[in-house]
Amino acid sequence: MPSGHDAPTHPNCWVLIGLPASGKTTWRRAQIERRARLDRSLTVISTDDLIEQIAGAIGVTYSDAFRMIEHQALLAHVKRQFRDAADRRDDLIIDRTNLYPTSRATWLGRLAGYRKIAVVFEVSEAEHTERLAMAGWNGKVIPPAVLDDMRSKFVRPMKDEGFDMVWTYRDGVPVTPSPVAVAA
């Protein structure tokens, strides 16, 4: 069974792929907790985290901060953070929607020597509606038309994009191949 982790000289990059509220950040948090006991550097790349930090710092909702932010500068900051972590050979988790091959290529092209793992989060419409309605979104509102557009343009990741493995979760449950927790 793949663990997604080789010897310490072989860093990993998990590219999380899915709609907002599909389970990406929940999975990421579980991986961080599991890895807390390991002596490995892990960097999380997440524009949402930065937007939430800005929203908290200026006392507005996520959606308000999203509208106020200079998105090109935000993306440049995230790409710099990614390059620095890759140069250090940190393990990486890219926690973004990454729905399209072009968005995934942004990350994959700079990861020579990394094990690249696509982690796909599929969610049924009923489950997705329930998750979006849950509390804890800090004022994050995604218009239904935006979600419909994202859904319609989603392209399932393929190994020929440069991934070594593709893991899939459906409504939070692992499906083929069944990924296991990262182990030392």
C-alpha positions in Angstrom: 0.0 0.0 0.0 1.5 3.4 -0.9 2.4 5.5 2.1 3.2 8.6 0.0 6.5 8.8 1.9 10.0 7.4 1.0 13.3 8.0 2.7 13.9 11.5 4.1 15.9 12.4 0.9 12.7 12.0 -1.2 10.3 14.8 -0.4 6.6 14.6 -1.1 4.1 17.0 -2.6 0.4 16.4 -2.1 -1.6 18.5 -4.5 -5.2 18.7 -3.1 -7.8 18.9 -5.8 -11.5 19.6 -5.3 -14.3 22.2 -4.9 -14.5 24.5 -1.9 -15.9 22.5 1.1 -15.0 19.1 -0.4 -12.6 18.1 2.4 -9.2 19.4 1.3 -8.4 21.5 4.4 -9.8 18.9 6.7 -7.5 16.3 5.1 -4.6 18.7 5.4 -5.2 19.3 9.1 -5.3 15.5 9.7 -2.0 15.1 7.9 -0.3 17.9 9.9 -1.5 16.2 13.1 -0.2 12.8 12.0 3.1 14.3 11.0 3.7 16.3 14.2 5.8 13.5 15.6 8.0 13.2 12.5 11.2 15.2 12.0 10.3 16.4 8.5 9.6 19.9 7.3 6.2 20.5 5.9 5.0 23.6 4.2 1.4 24.3 3.4 0.6 26.5 0.4 -2.9 28.0 0.7 -4.2 31.3 -0.6 -7.3 30.8 1.6 -5.1 30.8 4.7 -3.6 34.1 3.7 -7.0 35.6 2.9 -8.3 34.4 6.3 -5.3 36.0 8.0 -5.9 39.3 6.3 -9.6 39.2 7.0 -8.8 38.6 10.7 -6.2 41.3 10.9 -8.5 44.0 9.4 -11.7 42.7 11.0 -13.7 41.8 7.9 -15.2 38.6 6.6 -13.3 36.3 4.2 -15.5 37.4 1.3 -14.9 41.0 2.0 -11.2 40.5 2.2 -11.3 38.4 -1.0 -12.9 41.4 -2.8 -10.3 43.8 -1.4 -7.1 41.8 -2.1 -4.8 42.4 -5.0 -4.9 38.8 -6.3 -1.8 39.0 -8.4 0.3 40.1 -5.4 -1.3 37.3 -3.3 -0.4 34.7 -6.0 3.1 36.0 -6.3 3.5 35.7 -2.5 2.2 32.1 -2.5 4.5 31.2 -5.4 7.5 32.7 -3.6 6.6 30.7 -0.5 6.3 27.6 -2.6 9.7 28.1 -4.3 11.4 28.7 -1.0 9.9 25.5 0.5 10.8 23.5 -2.6 14.4 24.9 -2.5 14.6 23.6 1.2 13.2 20.3 0.0 10.3 20.5 2.5 7.4 18.2 2.0 4.5 20.2 0.6 0.8 20.3 0.7 -0.8 22.5 -2.0 -4.2 23.3 -0.5 -6.1 25.0 -3.3 -8.9 23.9 -5.7 -6.4 22.9 -8.4 -9.3 21.9 -10.7 -7.6 22.4 -14.0 -4.4 20.9 -15.5 -3.0 24.5 -16.0 -3.4 25.3 -12.3 -1.7 22.0 -11.3 1.1 22.6 -13.8 2.0 25.8 -11.9 3.3 23.5 -9.1 4.3 20.3 -10.8 6.9 21.9 -13.0 9.1 22.9 -10.1 9.2 19.6 -8.3 12.0 17.6 -9.7 13.0 14.8 -7.3 9.6 15.0 -5.4 7.0 12.3 -5.2 3.9 14.1 -6.6 0.6 12.9 -5.3 -2.8 14.2 -6.5 -5.4 13.9 -3.7 -8.8 14.3 -5.3 -11.8 15.2 -3.2 -15.2 14.3 -4.8 -18.4 15.2 -3.0 -22.0 14.5 -3.9 -24.2 17.4 -4.5 -26.3 16.7 -1.4 -23.1 16.4 0.8 -21.6 19.5 -0.8 -24.8 21.6 -0.1 -24.7 20.4 3.5 -21.1 21.3 3.9 -21.5 24.7 2.4 -24.3 25.5 4.8 -22.3 24.5 7.9 -21.0 27.2 10.2 -17.3 28.0 10.5 -16.8 29.6 7.1 -15.9 33.1 8.5 -18.2 34.9 6.1 -17.0 32.9 3.1 -19.7 33.0 0.4 -19.2 31.4 -2.9 -22.0 32.2 -5.4 -23.8 29.1 -6.8 -22.9 30.2 -10.4 -19.2 30.2 -9.5 -19.5 26.7 -8.0 -21.4 25.5 -11.0 -18.7 26.9 -13.3 -16.0 25.2 -11.2 -17.9 21.9 -11.3 -18.3 22.1 -15.1 -14.7 22.9 -15.8 -13.1 20.3 -13.4 -10.6 18.0 -15.1 -9.7 14.8 -13.3 -5.9 14.7 -12.7 -3.9 12.1 -14.7 -0.5 10.6 -14.0 0.7 11.9 -17.4 0.4 15.5 -15.9 3.4 14.5 -13.8 1.8 12.8 -10.8 3.3 9.6 -9.4 0.0 8.7 -7.7 -3.6 9.8 -7.8 -5.7 9.2 -4.6 -9.4 9.8 -4.5 -11.7 10.5 -1.6 -15.5 10.5 -2.2 -17.6 12.2 0.5 -14.6 11.9 2.8 -14.1 8.2 2.3 -10.9 7.0 0.5 -11.5 5.0 -2.7 -9.1 3.4 -5.1 -6.3 3.3 -4.4 -6.8 3.5 -0.7 -4.3 6.0 0.7 -2.8 5.4 4.1 -1.6 7.9 6.6 1.9 9.2 6.2 4.3 7.1 8.3 7.9 7.5 9.3 
